[in-house]
Amino acid sequence: MSSNIHQKEWYKILGADPSDSLQELRQNYQRLILLHHPDKQSADVPAGELEERAQRFIEVDQAWKILGNEETKREYDLQRREVAMTQKWPVDAQVLLEAMSWIEADQSYTYSCRCGGDYILPVEEAEENMFLVCCNTCSLSIEILNRI
């Protein structure tokens, strides 16, 4: 799926909700596509508004191509959930990788949580510049910065 698929709120463009059925999505699409179709516009509509409606027509069509296809809809929904998780997750602190303890036997970095649990970062995940790690006991997480 191309990266521009994730740049817009396709449900909002269709006036739909992620929980809507395929039939509800199709009905919204059909209603909007008729409303904004260039051939359905009256001659007395100002040129600027015609251009806006044409752009809206294109967006509605793109939204349907993504949400009307089971595979691309599933991928888009997963991406939305992933973005929502990273944006809404409760971050307790930002921790430098150097402040974490290296556990040779587990090939991972650990950091103690205030609840008594541990934040565990496997070495193979420690290659990005920033990462969220959840405590293995409570619901807190930390943001790891400046990794190797």
N, C-alpha and C positions, 0 to 999 in steps of 0.2 A: 504494500500500500504506500502510495507516495506521501511525503511529509506534509503536503498542504492539506491532506485529509484531516489531520489533527489540529489544524490551525483555526478552525471555526467551530462554532456551536451548532452542529447540524440539526439537533432536535429543536433548538430555538428557532432556526430558520424555517423549519416545517411547522412551527407552532405546536409541537408535540412534546410528549414526556417520554423518558426512556422506558417506562413501564407500558406504553401504548402497544397494542397489537400491530401486526403487520397490516391488517385491514384498516386500522385507525390511521396509521402512517400514510397508507395509500390514499385514503379519503382526504387527508390534509394536503397531500401532494397534489391531487387532482384539483381540489378547490383553488389552491394557490397558483398552480400553473395556468389555469384558465384566467384567473384574475390578472396575472402579470404577463400573459402571452402577448408578444408584440403585435400580432395580427388582430387581437381583441381590443386594442386601444382606440379610442375615438380620435378623430382628427383635430379636435380643439384642445387636446392636452398639450401644455407647454413642452418644448424640446427637452429641457432639463429634467422634467418629471418623466418623460418618455425614456430617457437614458437610465434614470433610477429604476424604473419598472423593468427595463430590459436586464439590468444588472441583477435585480431581485429574481427575475425569471431564471437567469443562469444559476444563481445560488440555490434556488428551490430545486432545480433539476440536479445539481451536484449533490444536494442533501439526499434526494431520493436515490441516486445512484449508490450512495454509501449505505443508507439506512434500509433501502429496499432489497439489498443483497445480504443474505444471511451471514456469509463469511466476512464481508467488510464491516457489517454492523457489529458482529461479535468482536472483531479486532478493535473497532472504534470504541466500543463499550469498555473493553479491557484497558485501553489507553486512558479513557476518562477516569476509570476507577483508580488507576495507578497515579495519575496526576492528583486526584482528590486525596489519596492516601498521603502523598508526600507533602501536600499543602496543609492538611488538617491534623497531621499527627502531632501529639504533644511532645515538643522538644524540650527536655529538661536543661540541657547545657550543650555548649560547643566544646569539643575536646580535641587537642592536637594529638596526632598519632604517636608522637614522641612521649606523651604523658601516659600512654597505655603500656601495660606489661606484656612482654612477649612470652608466650608459653611454647617452648620448643616441641614438646611431646604432641601438642595439638596443632602445631603450625598455625597459631592464631594469636591475636592481640586481645587482651581483656582489660576491662575497666570496672571498678566496683560501683554499684548503684547505691544510692542512699537507703534503699530498702533492704540492702544486704545481698541482693542478687548481683549478677554480672552482665555486662555488655560484652558480647563476644564477636570479634571480627576475624573471620578466616582470612589467611594471607592472600588467597586468590581473589578475594573481594576488596583487598586493600590497595588496589591499583588505580582507583579513580581519585579525583581531587576532593570530592565531598560525598558523604554517605550517611544515611540514617541507620542506626543500630538500636534494636529494641532490647530492653532488659529481659533476661530469661526468667524473671520472677514477677515483675509488676508491669504496668502499661506505659512506663516512661521510656523515652528514647533519647539518644544523644546524637549530635551531628559531629562526625569525624572530619577534621580538616587537615590539610597538608600531609597527605599520605605519600608513601614511597612511590 
